[in-house]
Amino acid sequence: MDTISERLKFIRNEKRFSQAELANLLDITKQAVANVEIGRNNPSIDFISKLIENLNVNANWLIAGVGKPFNPPKFEDIEDELTLKVESLLKKHNLI
């Protein structure tokens, strides 16, 4: 993937978002997403920072194509997910 447009589309597809869903998540218009994906517009700094923050995208990869598309998950996210799974299992087996 040579362009930021291609990388954005890759991210959206990997996360299984429609253009409208991604736009809603980033608080921008669907047209803004579409225009970046087709290379008509470059993404704004705000667009890029929201994408990085909300989808854990690797900034170096998004901007320059260097590294992997996504950053490793944050410990807090893993901890929350594991806590929910453990609680669910404990409830399922009537242990809490």
BELNOR-V550290 format. One record per pair of residues at least 6 apart in sequence whose ideal C-beta (glycine too) atoms are under 8 Angstrom apart, sorted by sequence separation. I is the first residue (numbers start at 1). GAP is how many residues later the second one is. D is the distance in Angstrom with one decimal. If there is no record, write none. Layout:
i:I gap:GAP d:D
i:I gap:GAP d:D
This chain:
i:1 gap:6 d:5.1
i:12 gap:6 d:8.0
i:23 gap:6 d:5.7
i:35 gap:6 d:4.2
i:36 gap:6 d:7.1
i:51 gap:6 d:5.4
i:52 gap:6 d:7.9
i:60 gap:6 d:4.6
i:61 gap:6 d:4.7
i:90 gap:6 d:4.5
i:12 gap:7 d:7.0
i:15 gap:7 d:7.7
i:23 gap:7 d:4.4
i:26 gap:7 d:7.6
i:36 gap:7 d:4.9
i:52 gap:7 d:5.3
i:60 gap:7 d:4.8
i:61 gap:7 d:6.1
i:62 gap:7 d:7.8
i:17 gap:8 d:7.1
i:43 gap:8 d:7.6
i:61 gap:8 d:5.2
i:1 gap:9 d:6.0
i:23 gap:9 d:6.5
i:32 gap:9 d:7.3
i:58 gap:9 d:5.1
i:87 gap:9 d:7.1
i:12 gap:10 d:5.1
i:20 gap:10 d:4.7
i:23 gap:10 d:4.8
i:52 gap:10 d:6.9
i:58 gap:10 d:5.8
i:19 gap:11 d:5.0
i:22 gap:11 d:5.4
i:36 gap:11 d:7.0
i:48 gap:11 d:7.4
i:51 gap:11 d:6.9
i:58 gap:11 d:6.1
i:57 gap:12 d:6.7
i:58 gap:12 d:6.0
i:57 gap:13 d:6.1
i:58 gap:13 d:5.2
i:19 gap:14 d:4.5
i:48 gap:14 d:6.6
i:56 gap:14 d:5.5
i:57 gap:14 d:7.2
i:19 gap:15 d:5.5
i:32 gap:15 d:7.0
i:48 gap:15 d:7.2
i:55 gap:15 d:7.5
i:56 gap:15 d:5.0
i:56 gap:17 d:6.9
i:19 gap:18 d:7.2
i:56 gap:18 d:7.5
i:28 gap:19 d:6.4
i:12 gap:21 d:7.5
i:26 gap:21 d:6.6
i:28 gap:22 d:7.7
i:27 gap:23 d:7.0
i:26 gap:24 d:4.5
i:8 gap:25 d:7.7
i:12 gap:25 d:7.6
i:25 gap:25 d:7.9
i:26 gap:25 d:6.4
i:8 gap:28 d:5.6
i:9 gap:28 d:4.8
i:26 gap:28 d:6.6
i:8 gap:29 d:5.7
i:25 gap:29 d:5.6
i:25 gap:30 d:7.9
i:5 gap:31 d:6.0
i:4 gap:32 d:7.4
i:5 gap:32 d:5.5
i:5 gap:33 d:6.6
i:5 gap:34 d:4.4
i:8 gap:35 d:7.0
i:3 gap:36 d:6.5
i:4 gap:38 d:7.1
i:4 gap:39 d:6.5
i:11 gap:40 d:7.1
i:15 gap:40 d:6.0
i:8 gap:43 d:7.5
i:11 gap:44 d:6.3
i:11 gap:46 d:5.9
i:11 gap:51 d:7.5
i:7 gap:54 d:6.8
i:8 gap:54 d:7.5
i:7 gap:55 d:5.6
i:14 gap:55 d:7.0
i:14 gap:56 d:7.9
i:4 gap:58 d:6.5
i:7 gap:58 d:6.7
i:11 gap:58 d:6.4
i:4 gap:59 d:6.6
i:10 gap:59 d:6.7
i:7 gap:62 d:7.3
i:2 gap:63 d:7.0
i:1 gap:64 d:6.3
